[in-house]
């Protein structure tokens, strides 16, 4: 089988770098997403603590703690889901932008 001239030229050339292209978002974006989850967890815990103190009396501190921990977990899970979706959208958006740039 005959190879096309473009294929012959590309077979003899070495790649300019050996880095594997990555779809990971930038370190700054990942750090901001992580900090958003931590801040949401703290805020959720504080809101649960305030709700628990309003609901139960002084001698039922265990319920206040339980509500505080559960609300902290719910808030952090919710923000983590949103952060993952945002990071995926950023990766897809940059991929589409790079395809458009290559077409020019």
N, C-alpha and C positions, 0 to 999 in steps of 0.2 A: 504494500500500500504506500502510496505517495503521501507525504506530509505536506501540508500547506506551508508556504514560506514564513508565515507569521508564527506557526508552531515551531519550526526549526530555530528561529531566532530566539523564541522564548525558552526553549529547552537548554540552550547554551548559556543563558544568563543566570547569574546568581542573584538572589534577592538582596535588596539594599540593606535590610535589617532582618534579624531573625526573631523579632518580637511578634508574638501572636496577637492579632487584634482582639480587643476585649470589648464586651458589651456592658461592662460595669460602669455605673455612674462615677462621677469624680469623687475624690475623697471628701471634698467640702460638702457635696450633696449628701453623702452617706453620714457624715458627722452631724449635719443639721437634722437629718431624719432621726438619728439616734437621740440627739438632744431633745427633739420634739417629743419623742416617746417618753423620755425620762421626766420632762416637765409636765406632760399630761398625767403621768402616774402620780406625781406629787400633788398636782391640782385635784385629781380625782380622789386621792386619799384625804386631802383637806376638806373637800366637799362632803365626803362620807363621814368624816369625823364631826363636822358641824351638824349634819343631819342626824347622826346618832346621838349627839348631845341634846338636840332638841326633842328627840323622840323618847329617850330613856332617862331614868333618874340617875343619881350619883352612884347608887349601889349596883348598877348593871353595866359596869365598865367593859365587860367581855363583849357584849353586843355592840357597843360603840367601836371596839377594836375590829370586830368581824365585819361590820358595815364599812369601816374605813378601808380595810384590806380588800374587800370585794369591789368596792367602787374604784379603788386604785387599779386593780387588775382590769376591770372593764374599760376604764379610760385609756390605759396603756395599750390594750389589745385593739381598741377602736382606732387610735391614732397610728398604731403600727400598720394596720391594714391600709389606711389612707396613705401612709408614707411609702409603702411598697408599691401601691398603685401609681403614685406620683413618680417614683424612681423608674418604674417600667415605662411610663408615658414619656419621661425625659429621654430614656434610651431609644425608644421607638422614634421619637421626634428627631433626635440627632441622627439616627440612621436614615430617615427619610430625607433630612437636609443634606446629608452627604451624598445620597443618590442623586438628588437634584443638582448638586454642585458638579458631580462627575458628568452629568449630561450636557453641561454647558460647554 
